[in-house]
Amino acid sequence: MKFLDLRKALKEFTLFSVQEIKKIDDTFHRRRLNEWQEKGYIKKIIRGYYMFSDVELNEQVLFEIANRIHQPSYISLEMALSYYHLIPESVYGITSITTKKPYKYKTSLGEFSYRYVKPSLFFGYELVNYQPNKIFKIGYPEKVVLDFFYLNPHIKSPADFESLRINTSRFWEQIDEQRMYQFVERIGQKRLHQTMRIFMEYLKYA
């Protein structure tokens, strides 16, 4: 297979796997990937996943890549809090929730980290279309907040909440309290329920 043939066949792909190439050409040999990398045509993301070098990187593209290289997963935690402007800091690396083992990839594009939750807690996310036929999965603001507190049980007091520097105006604009408490009940953890009660009370007077 020539590179131009691959480029044409996979022109709509943000990234592609070796398996997807072999669906096009079952005689394809991996050494071609090494040649194309050396020529600067493609970039290796992690083992088995590549992207064309001329793909323009932005936050949405990185989110889609994060979803793809470790499945199932959705964007959450610090990165999603920043995406929704609930915290003021820029976040280093893309943070996600997964039902697979936790993992961290250090790549040429940046760091992708994944925190584990049991399958019953893998809910509360949406599919976002950012270009025609391009999507990424990200937690709803309510679930992102709950994921954060669920996986950071040491953050539970008003002093802890203050250190997060939550943007309260953006919080009340985006958070649906009914949905929030429905999610809390579905998670069914007493500690999280108590933390959220204290947190919501704190925000009302922050």
N, CA, C and O of each residue as an XYZ file, in Angstrom:
824
protein
N       0.837     -1.206      0.000
C       0.000      0.000      0.000
C       0.871      1.254      0.000
O       1.832      1.346      0.763
N       0.535      2.216     -0.854
C       1.215      3.490     -0.866
C       0.592      4.417      0.172
O      -0.581      4.285      0.522
N       1.411      5.369      0.660
C       0.908      6.281      1.687
C      -0.308      7.064      1.200
O      -1.260      7.243      1.959
N      -0.302      7.529     -0.029
C      -1.430      8.319     -0.551
C      -2.718      7.504     -0.578
O      -3.807      8.058     -0.425
N      -2.601      6.207     -0.770
C      -3.778      5.344     -0.744
C      -4.350      5.270      0.672
O      -5.563      5.317      0.879
N      -3.436      5.153      1.639
C      -3.872      5.130      3.041
C      -4.510      6.459      3.427
O      -5.557      6.496      4.074
N      -3.863      7.549      3.021
C      -4.377      8.888      3.367
C      -5.777      9.090      2.824
O      -6.637      9.660      3.496
N      -6.002      8.623      1.608
C      -7.321      8.765      0.986
C      -8.349      7.895      1.689
O      -9.469      8.338      1.944
N      -7.977      6.661      2.004
C      -8.919      5.722      2.632
C      -9.309      6.140      4.043
O     -10.433      5.890      4.479
N      -8.378      6.779      4.762
C      -8.620      7.118      6.173
C      -8.654      8.630      6.400
O      -8.345      9.103      7.494
N      -9.026      9.379      5.374
C      -8.961     10.833      5.461
C      -9.880     11.413      6.540
O      -9.632     12.513      7.034
N     -10.940     10.683      6.909
C     -11.866     11.190      7.918
C     -11.469     10.774      9.335
O     -12.136     11.154     10.297
N     -10.399     10.003      9.473
C     -10.000      9.478     10.777
C      -9.097     10.472     11.517
O      -8.133     10.990     10.952
N      -9.422     10.728     12.775
C      -8.539     11.529     13.614
C      -7.285     10.729     13.954
O      -6.174     11.255     13.890
N      -7.461      9.477     14.309
C      -6.361      8.544     14.483
C      -6.837      7.188     14.001
O      -8.036      6.958     13.840
N      -5.896      6.300     13.775
C      -6.253      5.002     13.210
C      -5.373      3.932     13.832
O      -4.276      4.205     14.320
N      -5.878      2.717     13.803
C      -5.164      1.582     14.366
C      -4.611      0.694     13.265
O      -5.016      0.798     12.107
N      -3.698     -0.168     13.629
C      -3.165     -1.138     12.681
C      -4.285     -2.032     12.164
O      -4.303     -2.392     10.987
N      -5.222     -2.392     13.047
C      -6.346     -3.236     12.640
C      -7.191     -2.561     11.569
O      -7.680     -3.224     10.655
N      -7.366     -1.240     11.676
C      -8.158     -0.514     10.683
C      -7.435     -0.463      9.332
O      -8.076     -0.489      8.281
N      -6.121     -0.392      9.363
C      -5.365     -0.443      8.108
C      -5.535     -1.810      7.448
O      -5.709     -1.906      6.234
N      -5.483     -2.863      8.261
C      -5.563     -4.210      7.708
C      -6.954     -4.549      7.165
O      -7.111     -5.489      6.387
N      -7.954     -3.779      7.581
C      -9.274     -3.954      6.978
C      -9.266     -3.463      5.527
O     -10.044     -3.927      4.693
N      -8.385     -2.533      5.254
C      -8.250     -1.994      3.901
C      -7.320     -2.876      3.066
O      -7.571     -3.148      1.892
N      -6.229     -3.315      3.720
C      -5.226     -4.129      3.019
C      -4.723     -5.197      3.992
O      -3.887     -4.914      4.851
N      -5.229     -6.419      3.857
C      -4.879     -7.472      4.806
C      -3.448     -7.984      4.640
O      -2.995     -8.812      5.429
N      -2.734     -7.499      3.620
C      -1.333     -7.884      3.442
C      -0.386     -6.810      3.975
O       0.830     -6.913      3.817
N      -0.951     -5.778      4.608
C      -0.140     -4.646      5.082
C       0.889     -5.106      6.110
O       0.585     -5.928      6.974
N       2.111     -4.574      6.014
C       3.181     -4.918      6.954
C       3.546     -3.688      7.792
O       3.636     -2.575      7.275
N       3.752     -3.909      9.079
C       4.026     -2.821     10.016
C       5.259     -1.987      9.649
O       5.345     -0.819     10.026
N       6.200     -2.566      8.929
C       7.425     -1.811      8.623
C       7.123     -0.541      7.827
O       7.879      0.429      7.872
N       6.003     -0.564      7.097
C       5.608      0.643      6.359
C       5.321      1.798      7.315
O       5.588      2.957      6.998
N       4.780      1.476      8.474
C       4.505      2.514      9.468
C       5.797      3.169      9.937
O       5.853      4.387     10.106
N       6.829      2.368     10.147
C       8.130      2.918     10.546
C       8.688      3.841      9.466
O       9.230      4.905      9.765
N       8.552      3.426      8.220
C       9.035      4.246      7.105
C       8.294      5.586      7.064
O       8.907      6.640      6.896
N       6.977      5.530      7.218
C       6.173      6.758      7.149
C       6.428      7.681      8.337
O       6.355      8.903      8.209
N       6.727      7.092      9.489
C       7.099      7.919     10.640
C       8.416      8.647     10.371
O       8.537      9.844     10.635
N       9.386      7.925      9.851
C      10.691      8.518      9.552
C      10.570      9.654      8.537
O      11.322     10.627      8.597
N       9.639      9.531      7.622
C       9.434     10.578      6.608
C       8.546     11.718      7.129
O       8.362     12.729      6.450
N       8.001     11.545      8.337
C       7.177     12.597      8.923
C       5.747     12.611      8.439
O       5.038     13.600      8.626
N       5.314     11.532      7.822
C       3.943     11.470      7.318
C       2.929     11.193      8.430
O       1.814     11.714      8.410
N       3.327     10.375      9.387
C       2.429      9.978     10.479
C       3.150     10.101     11.810
O       4.376     10.195     11.867
N       2.356     10.097     12.890
C       2.893     10.115     14.248
C       2.346      8.915     15.011
O       1.169      8.577     14.885
N       3.185      8.285     15.785
C       2.729      7.214     16.666
C       2.235      7.829     17.970
O       2.941      8.625     18.589
N       1.022      7.461     18.390
C       0.475      7.958     19.655
C       0.844      6.990     20.779
O       1.570      7.352     21.704
N       0.351      5.782     20.693
C       0.768      4.687     21.555
C       0.882      3.455     20.657
O       0.582      3.520     19.464
N       1.306      2.360     21.221
C       1.449      1.146     20.423
C       0.125      0.803     19.740
O      -0.899      0.633     20.402
N       0.157      0.703     18.420
C      -1.020      0.304     17.653
C      -1.885      1.440     17.166
O      -2.797      1.215     16.371
N      -1.624      2.678     17.626
C      -2.441      3.828     17.217
C      -1.565      4.932     16.626
O      -0.517      5.282     17.169
N      -2.029      5.465     15.499
C      -1.274      6.479     14.770
C      -2.210      7.586     14.298
O      -3.430      7.420     14.269
N      -1.610      8.726     13.924
C      -2.381      9.798     13.316
C      -1.555     10.436     12.213
O      -0.326     10.355     12.222
N      -2.225     11.066     11.270
C      -1.523     11.771     10.211
C      -0.904     13.044     10.783
O      -1.510     13.715     11.618
N       0.300     13.370     10.333
C       1.043     14.493     10.902
C       0.391     15.846     10.633
O       0.657     16.815     11.344
N      -0.463     15.915      9.611
C      -1.079     17.205      9.287
C      -2.413     17.442      9.999
O      -3.076     18.446      9.741
N      -2.812     16.539     10.886
C      -4.037     16.752     11.660
C      -3.810     17.904     12.636
O      -2.843     17.896     13.398
N      -4.692     18.883     12.611
C      -4.563     20.046     13.492
C      -5.036     19.689     14.901
O      -6.174     19.261     15.095
N      -4.167     19.866     15.860
C      -4.496     19.494     17.238
C      -5.231     20.622     17.953
O      -4.856     21.790     17.852
N      -6.257     20.259     18.657
C      -6.940     21.174     19.569
C      -7.532     20.332     20.700
O      -7.358     19.114     20.725
N      -8.218     20.969     21.618
C      -8.731     20.262     22.780
C      -9.691     19.146     22.404
O      -9.622     18.052     22.963
N     -10.583     19.414     21.462
C     -11.567     18.404     21.061
C     -10.901     17.182     20.428
O     -11.293     16.045     20.694
N      -9.904     17.421     19.601
C      -9.174     16.305     18.987
C      -8.497     15.455     20.052
O      -8.540     14.226     19.990
N      -7.873     16.106     21.029
C      -7.216     15.370     22.113
C      -8.224     14.573     22.933
O      -7.919     13.473     23.395
N      -9.427     15.126     23.116
C     -10.472     14.391     23.842
C     -10.864     13.123     23.075
O     -11.006     12.051     23.662
N     -11.035     13.261     21.768
C     -11.388     12.086     20.965
C     -10.288     11.029     21.035
O     -10.569      9.837     21.152
N      -9.053     11.472     20.963
C      -7.929     10.541     21.056
C      -7.939      9.833     22.404
O      -7.728      8.622     22.476
N      -8.186     10.588     23.471
C      -8.246      9.995     24.810
C      -9.311      8.913     24.893
O      -9.081      7.856     25.480
N     -10.470      9.172     24.310
C     -11.550      8.180     24.291
C     -11.132      6.913     23.550
O     -11.473      5.805     23.964
N     -10.396      7.080     22.460
C     -10.077      5.953     21.595
C      -8.986      5.040     22.137
O      -9.110      3.818     22.052
N      -7.924      5.607     22.689
C      -6.754      4.792     23.017
C      -6.926      3.957     24.274
O      -6.126      3.059     24.535
N      -7.969      4.245     25.063
C      -8.225      3.451     26.275
C      -9.743      3.359     26.436
O     -10.369      4.271     26.975
N     -10.320      2.280     25.978
C     -11.777      2.139     25.955
C     -12.245      1.079     26.944
O     -11.544      0.096     27.181
N     -13.442      1.278     27.529
C     -14.290      2.476     27.432
C     -13.774      3.579     28.358
O     -13.187      3.303     29.405
N     -13.998      4.808     27.961
C     -13.597      5.931     28.808
C     -14.360      7.176     28.390
O     -14.879      7.260     27.277
N     -14.420      8.143     29.299
C     -14.965      9.467     28.971
C     -14.161     10.514     29.737
O     -13.607     10.219     30.796
N     -14.098     11.726     29.209
C     -13.349     12.812     29.823
C     -14.046     13.230     31.115
O     -15.263     13.411     31.144
N     -13.262     13.380     32.179
C     -13.838     13.772     33.465
C     -12.737     14.372     34.340
O     -11.651     14.708     33.868
N     -13.060     14.495     35.643
C     -12.095     14.945     36.653
C     -11.519     16.322     36.307
O     -12.245     17.174     35.795
N     -10.238     16.555     36.576
C      -9.686     17.909     36.462
C      -9.829     18.511     35.073
O     -10.152     19.691     34.942
N      -9.594     17.721     34.042
C      -9.702     18.265     32.685
C     -11.122     18.730     32.382
O     -11.319     19.799     31.804
N     -12.103     17.935     32.768
C     -13.492     18.323     32.507
C     -13.915     19.506     33.378
O     -14.682     20.358     32.930
N     -13.426     19.565     34.605
C     -13.716     20.735     35.455
C     -13.184     22.008     34.795
O     -13.835     23.052     34.829
N     -12.000     21.912     34.199
C     -11.427     23.052     33.488
C     -12.218     23.350     32.209
O     -12.463     24.513     31.890
N     -12.613     22.313     31.483
C     -13.388     22.472     30.253
C     -14.689     23.240     30.515
O     -15.092     24.081     29.712
N     -15.337     22.945     31.636
C     -16.585     23.619     31.998
C     -16.344     24.937     32.743
O     -17.293     25.592     33.175
N     -15.081     25.319     32.888
C     -14.692     26.558     33.578
C     -15.149     26.574     35.034
O     -15.491     27.624     35.577
N     -15.150     25.403     35.655
C     -15.514     25.317     37.072
C     -14.315     25.535     37.972
O     -14.480     25.866     39.146
N     -13.108     25.357     37.448
C     -11.892     25.689     38.179
C     -11.069     26.628     37.306
O     -11.153     26.557     36.080
N     -10.271     27.512     37.922
C      -9.560     28.530     37.130
C      -8.288     28.033     36.470
O      -7.846     28.614     35.479
N      -7.685     26.967     36.996
C      -6.389     26.532     36.505
C      -6.475     25.798     35.175
O      -7.438     25.081     34.901
N      -5.453     25.993     34.360
C      -5.274     25.127     33.197
C      -4.760     23.789     33.709
O      -3.991     23.737     34.669
N      -5.180     22.732     33.080
C      -4.839     21.392     33.563
C      -3.826     20.752     32.628
O      -3.967     20.793     31.406
N      -2.808     20.164     33.227
C      -1.794     19.453     32.442
C      -2.260     18.027     32.228
O      -2.477     17.290     33.190
N      -2.413     17.638     30.988
C      -2.811     16.262     30.680
C      -4.319     16.100     30.608
O      -5.074     16.902     31.157
N      -4.744     15.049     29.920
C      -6.159     14.748     29.723
C      -6.559     13.675     30.734
O      -5.972     12.593     30.763
N      -7.552     13.976     31.556
C      -7.985     13.043     32.603
C      -9.319     12.411     32.230
O     -10.232     13.082     31.749
N      -9.412     11.106     32.462
C     -10.602     10.360     32.056
C     -10.996      9.337     33.111
O     -10.223      8.996     34.007
N     -12.232      8.860     32.970
C     -12.779      7.767     33.767
C     -12.856      6.528     32.882
O     -13.201      6.617     31.703
N     -12.534      5.376     33.459
C     -12.600      4.125     32.713
C     -13.055      2.988     33.620
O     -12.966      3.083     34.844
N     -13.543      1.914     33.007
C     -13.849      0.703     33.775
C     -12.728     -0.322     33.628
O     -12.783     -1.403     34.215
N     -11.718      0.025     32.846
C     -10.528     -0.817     32.756
C      -9.538     -0.399     33.834
O      -9.802      0.523     34.606
N      -8.402     -1.079     33.881
C      -7.424     -0.747     34.909
C      -6.935      0.689     34.723
O      -6.828      1.164     33.592
N      -6.638      1.381     35.822
C      -6.114      2.745     35.689
C      -4.789      2.724     34.938
O      -4.012      1.776     35.043
N      -4.551      3.782     34.185
C      -3.330      3.797     33.389
C      -2.961      5.232     33.056
O      -3.796      6.136     33.106
N      -1.690      5.422     32.715
C      -1.212      6.739     32.304
C      -0.303      6.560     31.089
O       0.665      5.800     31.129
N      -0.629      7.271     30.010
C       0.185      7.245     28.802
C       0.926      8.581     28.680
O       0.306      9.642     28.751
N       2.216      8.532     28.502
C       2.988      9.729     28.206
C       3.344      9.673     26.723
O       4.115      8.816     26.291
N       2.779     10.591     25.954
C       2.916     10.557     24.500
C       3.490     11.872     23.981
O       3.670     12.828     24.735
N       3.769     11.902     22.697
C       4.258     13.127     22.067
C       3.201     14.230     22.067
O       3.524     15.403     21.880
N       1.950     13.856     22.276
C       0.854     14.830     22.308
C       0.569     15.336     23.710
O      -0.164     16.311     23.882
N       1.140     14.684     24.710
C       0.858     15.021     26.100
C       0.538     13.767     26.900
O       0.714     12.643     26.428
N       0.066     13.985     28.114
C      -0.209     12.873     29.022
C      -1.708     12.579     29.069
O      -2.530     13.490     29.165
N      -2.044     11.299     29.001
C      -3.429     10.842     29.101
C      -3.518      9.925     30.319
O      -2.854      8.889     30.362
N      -4.327     10.293     31.301
C      -4.445      9.473     32.509
C      -5.888      9.032     32.711
O      -6.830      9.751     32.379
N      -6.037      7.832     33.264
C      -7.343      7.188     33.412
C      -7.499      6.673     34.830
O      -6.627      5.973     35.346
N      -8.623      7.022     35.463
C      -8.942      6.538     36.804
C     -10.083      5.517     36.701
O     -11.008      5.666     35.904
N      -9.984      4.494     37.524
C     -10.942      3.384     37.468
C     -12.185      3.653     38.312
O     -12.098      4.172     39.425
N     -13.345      3.289     37.758
C     -14.576      3.150     38.541
C     -15.210      1.821     38.140
O     -15.003      1.329     37.031
N     -15.978      1.255     39.051
C     -16.652     -0.001     38.715
C     -17.716      0.259     37.646
O     -18.220      1.376     37.531
N     -18.054     -0.757     36.875
C     -18.970     -0.573     35.739
C     -20.296      0.104     36.088
O     -20.842      0.846     35.272
N     -20.820     -0.145     37.294
C     -22.110      0.463     37.663
C     -22.022      1.982     37.799
O     -23.050      2.659     37.807
N     -20.815      2.522     37.904
C     -20.633      3.972     38.038
C     -20.215      4.631     36.730
O     -19.951      5.833     36.685
N     -20.157      3.832     35.663
C     -19.778      4.371     34.361
C     -21.037      4.869     33.652
O     -21.598      4.191     32.791
N     -21.458      6.052     34.030
C     -22.657      6.671     33.454
C     -22.515      8.186     33.602
O     -21.535      8.685     34.156
N     -23.516      8.902     33.096
C     -23.519     10.349     33.289
C     -22.599     11.097     32.336
O     -22.009     12.110     32.712
N     -22.473     10.611     31.115
C     -21.652     11.300     30.120
C     -22.473     11.507     28.850
O     -23.518     10.883     28.664
N     -21.994     12.379     27.992
C     -22.688     12.655     26.733
C     -21.717     12.579     25.567
O     -20.502     12.667     25.747
N     -22.266     12.416     24.371
C     -21.482     12.437     23.140
C     -21.564     13.845     22.555
O     -22.652     14.363     22.306
N     -20.411     14.449     22.343
C     -20.355     15.814     21.813
C     -19.837     15.771     20.381
O     -18.739     15.273     20.129
N     -20.627     16.293     19.443
C     -20.189     16.431     18.046
C     -19.415     17.735     17.910
O     -19.968     18.813     18.124
N     -18.140     17.639     17.556
C     -17.364     18.863     17.399
C     -17.030     19.159     15.928
O     -16.623     20.272     15.593
N     -17.200     18.184     15.077
C     -17.105     18.354     13.629
C     -18.027     17.309     13.017
O     -18.428     16.371     13.707
N     -18.374     17.445     11.740
C     -19.167     16.377     11.128
C     -18.467     15.026     11.278
O     -17.309     14.866     10.890
N     -19.177     14.073     11.839
C     -18.655     12.714     12.040
C     -17.508     12.629     13.043
O     -16.786     11.632     13.072
N     -17.332     13.670     13.871
C     -16.295     13.656     14.906
C     -16.969     13.844     16.268
O     -17.698     14.813     16.475
N     -16.726     12.924     17.182
C     -17.355     13.015     18.494
C     -16.347     12.699     19.583
O     -15.328     12.050     19.346
N     -16.661     13.179     20.795
C     -15.938     12.724     21.973
C     -16.932     12.568     23.123
O     -18.000     13.179     23.113
N     -16.578     11.755     24.103
C     -17.425     11.513     25.268
C     -16.868     12.293     26.459
O     -15.675     12.230     26.754
N     -17.741     13.018     27.130
C     -17.345     13.783     28.307
C     -18.460     13.723     29.343
O     -19.639     13.704     28.987
N     -18.103     13.693     30.598
C     -19.108     13.644     31.649
C     -19.946     14.914     31.692
O     -19.453     16.005     31.404
N     -21.222     14.764     32.055
C     -22.025     15.947     32.357
C     -21.367     16.684     33.525
O     -20.693     16.053     34.340
N     -21.545     17.999     33.625
C     -20.914     18.736     34.730
C     -21.207     18.117     36.101
O     -20.325     18.045     36.956
N     -22.443     17.674     36.300
C     -22.813     17.079     37.588
C     -22.010     15.816     37.871
O     -21.548     15.609     38.994
N     -21.843     14.972     36.855
C     -21.110     13.716     37.051
C     -19.612     13.965     37.202
O     -18.932     13.248     37.937
N     -19.105     14.969     36.516
C     -17.689     15.318     36.643
C     -17.370     15.703     38.086
O     -16.367     15.261     38.645
N     -18.222     16.524     38.679
C     -18.033     16.918     40.078
C     -18.091     15.697     40.993
O     -17.267     15.553     41.897
N     -19.059     14.828     40.757
C     -19.203     13.632     41.588
C     -18.031     12.671     41.401
O     -17.546     12.092     42.373
N     -17.579     12.500     40.176
C     -16.397     11.669     39.931
C     -15.206     12.192     40.730
O     -14.461     11.422     41.336
N     -15.042     13.510     40.719
C     -13.903     14.119     41.406
C     -13.940     13.835     42.898
O     -12.933     13.431     43.480
N     -15.094     14.044     43.520
C     -15.186     13.812     44.968
C     -15.160     12.322     45.301
O     -14.624     11.928     46.337
N     -15.725     11.506     44.444
C     -15.725     10.061     44.677
C     -14.291      9.525     44.704
O     -13.955      8.681     45.535
N     -13.457     10.015     43.800
C     -12.090      9.515     43.687
C     -11.077     10.315     44.505
O      -9.888      9.995     44.519
N     -11.552     11.348     45.179
C     -10.695     12.136     46.071
C     -11.378     12.278     47.431
O     -11.765     13.382     47.813
N     -11.529     11.179     48.162
C     -12.290     11.198     49.409
C     -11.693     12.087     50.505
O     -12.377     12.422     51.472
N     -10.421     12.469     50.357
C      -9.789     13.344     51.357
C     -10.291     14.784     51.247
O     -10.103     15.578     52.168
N     -10.929     15.121     50.123
C     -11.481     16.469     49.947
C     -12.927     16.450     50.434
O     -13.813     15.954     49.738
N     -13.160     16.981     51.612
C     -14.487     16.825     52.230
C     -14.906     17.967     53.146
O     -16.027     17.960     53.655
N     -14.039     18.940     53.367
C     -14.368     20.018     54.305
C     -14.418     21.352     53.578
O     -13.903     21.469     52.466
N     -15.041     22.375     54.197
C     -15.050     23.702     53.576
C     -13.656     24.231     53.241
O     -13.473     24.895     52.221
N     -12.677     23.939     54.095
C     -11.300     24.380     53.809
C     -10.776     23.697     52.550
O     -10.091     24.319     51.738
N     -11.099     22.417     52.392
C     -10.706     21.691     51.183
C     -11.382     22.290     49.951
O     -10.752     22.470     48.909
N     -12.676     22.595     50.088
C     -13.422     23.147     48.956
C     -12.856     24.505     48.543
O     -12.779     24.815     47.354
N     -12.467     25.299     49.512
C     -11.931     26.628     49.208
C     -10.661     26.528     48.377
O     -10.414     27.358     47.502
N      -9.852     25.501     48.656
C      -8.602     25.333     47.920
C      -8.844     25.012     46.445
O      -7.964     25.227     45.612
N     -10.032     24.498     46.119
C     -10.355     24.183     44.724
C     -10.648     25.437     43.907
O     -10.523     25.431     42.682
N     -11.039     26.511     44.589
C     -11.372     27.784     43.926
C     -12.434     27.595     42.838
O     -12.272     28.026     41.696
N     -13.514     26.941     43.234
C     -14.631     26.709     42.305
C     -15.237     28.032     41.855
O     -15.466     28.924     42.672
N     -15.493     28.158     40.576
C     -16.175     29.328     40.035
C     -17.672     29.160     40.326
O     -18.382     28.462     39.603
N     -18.131     29.806     41.385
C     -19.501     29.567     41.848
C     -20.553     30.026     40.842
O     -21.587     29.376     40.689
N     -20.300     31.136     40.158
C     -21.305     31.610     39.193
C     -21.446     30.611     38.045
O     -22.564     30.313     37.624
N     -20.326     30.090     37.534
C     -20.398     29.093     36.470
C     -21.017     27.792     36.981
O     -21.724     27.103     36.246
N     -20.749     27.465     38.237
C     -21.311     26.252     38.826
C     -22.834     26.308     38.804
O     -23.480     25.375     38.326
N     -23.417     27.395     39.319
C     -24.877     27.467     39.397
C     -25.503     27.640     38.015
O     -26.668     27.290     37.825
N     -24.756     28.171     37.048
C     -25.260     28.278     35.683
C     -25.387     26.907     35.019
O     -26.305     26.668     34.235
N     -24.452     26.010     35.344
C     -24.353     24.756     34.602
C     -24.903     23.536     35.336
O     -25.273     22.545     34.706
N     -24.958     23.605     36.645
C     -25.339     22.424     37.412
C     -26.855     22.337     37.583
O     -27.499     23.293     38.017
N     -27.402     21.204     37.245
C     -28.805     20.890     37.479
C     -28.858     20.119     38.804
O     -28.443     18.962     38.873
N     -29.369     20.767     39.847
C     -29.339     20.141     41.180
C     -30.134     18.839     41.209
O     -29.732     17.881     41.869
N     -31.253     18.800     40.502
C     -32.048     17.573     40.489
C     -31.247     16.425     39.875
O     -31.230     15.313     40.403
N     -30.587     16.710     38.756
C     -29.758     15.679     38.133
C     -28.606     15.283     39.059
O     -28.267     14.106     39.180
N     -28.012     16.284     39.709
C     -26.906     16.014     40.626
C     -27.318     15.003     41.696
O     -26.612     14.023     41.935
N     -28.456     15.245     42.334
C     -28.868     14.360     43.427
C     -29.375     13.011     42.915
O     -29.284     12.005     43.618
N     -29.904     12.989     41.699
C     -30.248     11.694     41.087
C     -28.989     10.853     40.888
O     -28.985      9.648     41.142
N     -27.932     11.500     40.434
C     -26.659     10.800     40.254
C     -26.096     10.335     41.604
O     -25.567      9.229     41.713
N     -26.214     11.186     42.622
C     -25.732     10.812     43.962
C     -26.456      9.570     44.448
O     -25.831      8.643     44.963
N     -27.776      9.549     44.287
C     -28.557      8.384     44.717
C     -28.175      7.139     43.920
O     -28.120      6.038     44.467
N     -27.916      7.317     42.653
C     -27.544      6.159     41.823
C     -26.186      5.595     42.251
O     -25.993      4.379     42.259
N     -25.262      6.461     42.600
C     -23.955      5.998     43.073
C     -24.107      5.269     44.403
O     -23.463      4.248     44.640
N     -24.963      5.803     45.266
C     -25.332      5.093     46.485
C     -24.244      4.959     47.526
O     -24.159      3.932     48.200
N     -23.411      5.971     47.674
C     -22.355      5.940     48.689
C     -22.636      7.005     49.749
O     -22.761      8.186     49.425
N     -22.733      6.595     51.000
C     -23.074      7.529     52.084
C     -22.034      8.634     52.229
O     -22.383      9.794     52.445
N     -20.759      8.274     52.110
C     -19.708      9.275     52.256
C     -19.848     10.370     51.201
O     -19.734     11.556     51.512
N     -20.097      9.969     49.948
C     -20.244     10.944     48.878
C     -21.481     11.810     49.098
O     -21.454     13.015     48.847
N     -22.552     11.200     49.563
C     -23.781     11.956     49.842
C     -23.504     13.024     50.894
O     -23.966     14.157     50.757
N     -22.764     12.683     51.932
C     -22.433     13.634     52.994
C     -21.518     14.736     52.461
O     -21.721     15.912     52.763
N     -20.524     14.365     51.679
C     -19.612     15.355     51.105
C     -20.354     16.344     50.225
O     -20.095     17.546     50.287
N     -21.278     15.849     49.403
C     -22.011     16.733     48.509
C     -22.962     17.643     49.271
O     -23.177     18.789     48.876
N     -23.523     17.148     50.342
C     -24.399     18.002     51.163
C     -23.607     19.182     51.720
O     -24.063     20.324     51.671
N     -22.421     18.897     52.250
C     -21.568     19.949     52.812
C     -21.076     20.883     51.702
O     -21.043     22.100     51.880
N     -20.698     20.310     50.563
C     -20.184     21.102     49.451
C     -21.241     22.057     48.904
O     -20.954     23.234     48.686
N     -22.443     21.571     48.684
C     -23.501     22.420     48.140
C     -23.856     23.534     49.117
O     -24.128     24.663     48.709
N     -23.854     23.215     50.394
C     -24.117     24.237     51.418
C     -23.014     25.287     51.413
O     -23.278     26.484     51.529
N     -21.773     24.824     51.279
C     -20.627     25.732     51.229
C     -20.756     26.708     50.054
O     -20.512     27.904     50.214
N     -21.139     26.201     48.872
C     -21.221     27.044     47.675
C     -22.320     28.097     47.778
O     -22.205     29.178     47.201
N     -23.368     27.787     48.501
C     -24.466     28.753     48.633
C     -24.035     30.015     49.388
O     -24.647     31.074     49.247
N     -22.982     29.887     50.183
C     -22.519     31.029     50.980
C     -21.112     31.469     50.599
O     -20.535     32.345     51.243
N     -20.549     30.848     49.532
C     -19.175     31.185     49.119
C     -19.122     32.578     48.464
O     -18.052     33.028     48.056
